[in-house]
Amino acid sequence: MNKLGLLTLIYLSSTAMVSASEFLVTSPQIKAGDNIVNEQVFNGFGCQGGNISPSLHWKNPPTGTKSFAVTVYDPDAPTGSGWWHWVAFNIPADVRSLPEGAGSSENKRMPMGSIQSRTDFGKPGYGGPCPPAGDEAHRYKFTVYALKTDQLPLDESAPAAMVGFYLHQNMLEKAVLEAKYGR
């Protein structure tokens, strides 16, 4: 084998190893690039969905992860600053999934010690997609953050922008699952 062939083989082997350990988030209910189904859509503001947070599963967090955070964000909301649909943090480092419906503030399905804070709906918990009627489909970014701290020094009254500040200060890596919804 010549030098070029050997270098190509080494490169392909190294990229295969890197992609095998990529930090990823998936969901049985939300498929990347697909439309979000009615079960996860908000129930209010003219929308009549189930408002149930999807199950999220993540794997291959970076070394040094001490906790996780989960957000759902609509960058296309006509607000000038997007719209925060879900903000959860202080999820223990040994957790690798959230069950469907964990975003309900009533059923206590979040892992012990986790905090759900205020979204742009004005309260903690999951609020599903509900873009204005007639808008093009909005993008919804379901993001899991691997953090270098055990806890963010915030509580359930913290606004999403404040949580975002702390997330970016403590982030090791993030995994994003993006889907869309329009009406």
Secondary structure, DSSP 8 states (H G I E B T S, - for coil): --HHHHHHHHHHHHHHHHHHT--EEE-SS--TTSB--GGGS-EETTEE-------EEEE---TT--EEEEEEEETTSTTTT-EEEEEEEEEETT--EE-TTTT-TTT--S-TT-EE-B-TTSSBS-------TTS--EEEEEEEEEESSS--S--TT--HHHHHHHHHHHEEEEEEEEEEE--
